[in-house]
Amino acid sequence: MDYKDIKKLIDDMGNSNLDSLEIEFPEGIKISMTKNSNKVVTSTGMQNQVIEASAPLTVPTVQENKETSLVNIQPKEENYKIVKSPMVGTFYASSSPDKEPFVKIGDRVHKGQVLCIVEAMKLMNEIESEFDGEIAEICVNNEDVVEYGTPLFKIK
């Protein structure tokens, strides 16, 4: 098993809903992966190798000692309806790189209208609006990796 195969397994694991994975191949290679860890351990026979790998998922950061800004944000959040990602994948604002985005800030949208695409495991999933309203904010950038529950749009 070479580096490309291991890298593909790591990428596939990052794009899946699995938290951990263990694979044992007939050649004696054993791979164990955990999504919350940055280490992938492979062992071939008696020899162990540890490969450092950056997790392909983004981790939200927590702001500390910013109570005033948090207080200011909370009342504004109540006025918006949030469209969240229903899965882990890659966010796309348009159907192809040369096309216009499905929606822009200020656009009026209706329930059932396609807002974006989230690619998960090579499948393109159209994300539809759950609400009628106006796009107030697009919370992620094109081609960002999103996780389940990541806010994608704020609609007022």
C-alpha positions in Angstrom: 0.0 0.0 0.0 1.6 3.3 -1.1 1.2 6.9 0.1 -1.5 7.7 -2.6 -3.7 4.8 -1.4 -3.4 5.9 2.3 -4.1 9.6 1.3 -7.2 8.5 -0.6 -8.4 6.5 2.5 -7.9 9.6 4.7 -9.8 11.8 2.2 -12.6 9.3 1.9 -12.8 9.0 5.7 -13.0 12.8 6.1 -15.9 13.0 3.6 -17.9 10.3 5.3 -20.0 10.2 8.4 -17.8 7.6 10.0 -16.0 8.5 13.3 -13.5 5.6 13.2 -12.4 2.9 10.8 -10.2 -0.2 11.0 -9.1 -2.1 8.0 -7.0 -5.3 7.9 -5.7 -6.4 4.5 -4.7 -10.0 3.6 -1.1 -8.8 3.1 -0.9 -8.1 6.9 -1.4 -4.3 6.6 -3.7 -2.9 9.3 -5.0 0.7 9.1 -6.9 2.3 12.0 -8.3 5.8 11.6 -10.2 8.1 14.0 -11.7 11.3 12.8 -11.0 13.3 16.0 -7.3 12.4 15.9 -4.6 13.6 13.5 -2.7 10.2 13.5 -3.2 7.3 11.2 -1.4 4.1 12.4 -0.4 1.5 9.9 1.3 -1.7 10.8 2.9 -4.1 8.4 3.8 -7.4 10.1 5.9 -6.5 13.1 6.8 -3.0 12.0 4.6 0.0 13.0 4.6 3.3 11.1 2.9 6.5 12.3 1.9 8.9 9.6 0.9 12.4 10.6 -2.0 13.6 8.6 -4.0 16.8 8.8 -7.7 16.1 9.2 -9.6 17.1 6.1 -12.3 18.7 8.2 -12.4 22.2 9.5 -12.7 22.7 13.2 -14.7 25.7 14.5 -12.7 28.1 16.7 -14.1 29.4 20.0 -13.7 33.0 20.8 -12.8 33.8 24.4 -13.1 37.0 26.4 -15.3 38.6 23.8 -18.6 38.8 25.8 -19.5 42.2 24.3 -19.4 41.0 20.7 -21.3 37.8 21.6 -24.0 39.8 23.2 -24.3 42.0 20.1 -24.5 39.0 17.8 -27.2 37.1 19.7 -30.1 39.5 19.1 -29.3 39.7 15.4 -29.3 35.9 15.1 -32.9 35.7 16.3 -34.1 37.7 13.2 -32.6 35.2 10.8 -33.7 31.8 9.7 -30.6 29.6 9.2 -30.1 27.1 6.4 -27.7 24.5 7.7 -25.7 21.8 5.9 -27.4 18.5 6.1 -24.1 16.6 5.6 -20.4 16.7 5.5 -19.0 17.8 2.1 -17.8 20.6 -0.1 -19.9 23.7 -0.6 -20.5 25.0 -4.1 -22.3 28.2 -4.8 -23.0 27.4 -8.5 -23.6 24.3 -10.6 -20.2 24.8 -12.3 -17.3 27.2 -12.0 -18.3 29.2 -15.1 -22.0 29.6 -14.1 -23.5 32.3 -11.9 -24.1 31.4 -8.2 -27.6 30.1 -7.4 -28.2 33.0 -5.0 -26.5 36.3 -3.9 -26.9 38.4 -0.9 -30.2 40.4 -1.2 -31.9 37.8 -3.5 -35.5 36.8 -2.7 -35.8 33.1 -2.3 -38.8 30.8 -1.9 -39.2 27.5 -0.1 -37.9 24.7 -2.3 -35.5 26.9 -4.3 -32.0 25.6 -4.8 -29.5 27.6 -2.9 -26.3 25.7 -3.4 -24.7 22.2 -3.9 -22.9 20.2 -1.3 -20.7 17.5 -2.8 -20.5 14.4 -0.5 -18.7 11.3 -1.7 -18.7 12.4 -5.3 -22.5 13.0 -5.2 -23.8 16.5 -5.9 -26.6 17.3 -3.4 -28.8 20.3 -4.1 -29.6 22.2 -0.9 -33.0 23.8 -1.1 -34.4 26.7 0.9 -36.6 25.7 3.8 -38.0 29.2 4.1 -39.3 32.2 2.0 -37.3 35.4 2.5 -34.3 37.3 1.5 -30.6 36.1 1.6 -29.0 38.2 4.4 -25.7 36.4 4.5 -23.8 33.6 2.8 -21.9 32.0 5.7 -19.3 30.0 3.8 -17.1 30.5 0.8 -17.2 28.6 -2.5 -15.4 25.2 -2.2 -15.2 25.4 1.6 -15.5 22.0 3.4 -18.7 22.0 5.6 -19.7 19.7 8.3 -23.2 18.6 9.3 -25.0 21.5 10.9 -22.7 24.2 9.5 -24.7 27.4 8.8 -24.7 28.0 5.0 -27.2 30.9 4.7 -29.0 33.4 6.8 -32.5 34.3 5.5 -34.5 37.2 6.8 
